[in-house]
Amino acid sequence: GGSGAPEQHVVFGSAPGATAVPAGMKISATLLPHSYGTEIHMYVKGAPSGTLCRVFLRGPDGERMPAGTFRYRWGEDSDAVLSAAMDLSDTRAIGVRVGKRTFVAPAGAAGAA
């Protein structure tokens, strides 16, 4: 079971404080609370095929909690299901490093505010 909090949808580049996403690229995530931490459904579109994507959550003190990696494949499934041990209620941001660029968006308590 989860913490009872609802899932949260995050669209990168659309919220105040979020890193701008280049034209032609779309990044979003759905965060779901679980007893073990947070399940992350990460969606990336518009990166070069084969690009390594590293996902992380950021906590209240700015610490990063790794959530896993995946390779973006054009024309195939463009989303990955990952997880992090950080509780969604403690999460302040979600980030993804796509190749050499890092994108961050408010999430968890910060995204719900």
N, C-alpha and C positions, 0 to 999 in steps of 0.2 A: 504494500500500500504506500501511497504517497503522503505528502504533508497536508493534503486537502486543498491546497491552492490550485487554481486552474492553470491550464497550460498557457503559455505566453508566446505570441507571434512577434518576431522582430524583423523589420525590413531595414537593411543597412542603407545609410544615406538619407533616410527620411525623417529621422528624429533630431531635435536639437542636441548638439554635442557629438553626433555620429560623424564618422569619417566619410567624406564624399566618395561615391563609387563612380568610376569612369563611365561615360556613355557607352552603351552596348553591353555592359556587364550588370548582372543582377545577383544580389546576395541576400538571402533571408534565412531565418531559422525559426524552428518551433521548439520551445523548451518545456519539458514536462517534469514535474517533481516526482521523485521516487524516494523510497526509504534509503537507498544507497547513494543518493545525490540527485543529479539532473541528467535526464535523457535529452539529447540534442539531435534534432533532425535538421541537418545543414543543407542548404540549397545554394549552388553556385552555377551561374550560366555566363558564358561569354569570355572565359579564360582560354588560353591556348590548350589544346588537348594534351594531356599528360602532366599538366601543372600540379605540383604538390601543394596541398592545402593543409595548414596546421590550425586547429581550432583550440581555443582556450576560453575559460571564464575568468573574470577578474572579481575579486572579493572586496569587502569594505575597506581594507587597508591597502588596496592596490596590488595585492599579490596575485600572480597568475596560477591557475590550476589547469594543466594540460587536459584536453578532452579527446585527443587523438588526431590522426592524419588520414588523408585520402588523396587519391589522384583524380583530378577532374578529367573526365573523358567526354569529348564532344560527341553527341549523337547517342550516347548511352545514358544510363541512369545518372542524373546530375545531382542527386542528393545522397547524403551519407547519414547513417544513424550511429551516433557516438555517445559517450557518457563521461561525466566528470563526478568526482566524489564531493564536490561543493553543493550544498543545499541551495535550491533556487532562491529561497528567502535571503540567503547571504550573498547572492550574486548581484553585482552592480553593473557589469558589462559583459558582452560576449565579443570575442575577437576572432578573426581568421586571417592568417597570412597566406595570401594567394601568390605563389611565386615569390617575388621580392617586395610585394606591397602588403601592408597590414591594414585591415579595416576593423574598426571598433564601433559598437553601437550599445547604447544603454539597454540594460536587461534586468530581470529580477526585480528587486525593490526599486531600483532606479528607473527601469522601464515602465513600471506600473504607476509611477508617480506622475 
